[in-house]
Amino acid sequence: MKQKTLACPECGNKQRIWRKSRRNKAAGHIKHMWCYKCKAVTGHIEQPEHEVGELCKSDMERILRR
């Protein structure tokens, strides 16, 4: 199993989920899930494994345009 980091496009909050290796998704994959800061279901963006720092707004916009 691998731990993945997903970022909320609304507030930038990061949440971690565990995913089986065979069900791995590419960076930029959008998973709709509950954001506890926004108090709403938003399309969280999966971040690349090597990325540790905060995503800036321009990076999120670029990923969403794919």
C-alpha positions in Angstrom: 0.0 0.0 0.0 1.1 3.5 -0.7 0.2 6.7 1.0 -1.0 9.5 -1.4 -1.5 13.2 -0.8 -4.5 15.0 -2.2 -4.9 18.8 -2.1 -8.3 20.6 -2.0 -8.5 23.2 -4.8 -10.6 25.5 -2.8 -8.5 26.0 0.4 -5.3 24.1 -0.4 -5.8 21.7 2.6 -3.9 18.5 2.2 -5.3 15.1 3.1 -3.6 11.7 3.0 -5.1 8.5 1.9 -3.9 4.9 1.5 -4.2 3.2 -1.8 -3.3 -0.3 -2.9 -0.3 -0.3 -5.3 -2.2 -1.9 -8.1 -4.9 0.8 -7.9 -2.3 3.6 -8.1 -3.4 6.8 -9.9 -1.3 9.4 -11.8 -0.6 12.9 -10.4 -3.4 15.3 -11.3 -6.1 12.7 -10.7 -9.2 14.2 -9.2 -10.9 12.5 -6.3 -14.1 13.9 -5.0 -14.1 13.8 -1.2 -15.1 15.7 1.9 -12.9 18.6 2.9 -13.1 19.2 6.7 -11.9 22.8 6.3 -14.3 23.8 3.5 -17.2 21.7 4.9 -18.1 20.5 1.4 -17.3 17.8 -1.1 -14.6 19.1 -3.5 -12.5 17.6 -6.3 -9.1 17.0 -4.5 -6.1 16.8 -6.7 -3.6 14.0 -6.3 -0.1 15.4 -6.0 3.1 13.8 -7.4 4.9 11.6 -4.9 8.0 13.7 -5.0 6.2 16.9 -4.2 6.2 17.7 -0.5 5.7 21.5 -0.4 2.5 23.5 -0.8 0.9 23.7 -4.3 0.5 27.3 -5.4 -2.7 28.5 -7.1 -1.1 28.5 -10.6 -0.1 24.9 -10.2 -3.6 23.8 -9.2 -5.1 25.8 -12.2 -2.6 24.1 -14.5 -3.5 20.6 -13.2 -7.3 21.3 -13.5 -6.9 22.4 -17.1 -5.7 18.9 -18.2 
